[in-house]
Amino acid sequence: MARPGGNPNFGKDEHAFTCDRPEPRDKLLQVRIEDSLLTRLKSLDNWQDLVRQEIAEILEKQGKGVPDHLKEVY
């Protein structure tokens, strides 16, 4: 049973998650690596963006490409 006096707009557009990117980053990629590599990787500024850029470059080299709407991001 819902709590009396709850927010009637909860879950609607007013409180929905939005982002300024062409596509939301809502998927998780999990890779097992050595602890020493992870420590060194996390010491880099913006390490998550660097990893995303490298993944995009790998896809380009393999001929899989990056979707057109993401090319400006990477």
PyMOL commands that set and color helices and strands:
alter all, ss='L'
color gray80, all
select helices_A, chain A and resi 13-15+35-42+47-61+68-70
alter helices_A, ss='H'
color red, helices_A
deselect
rebuild
show_as cartoon
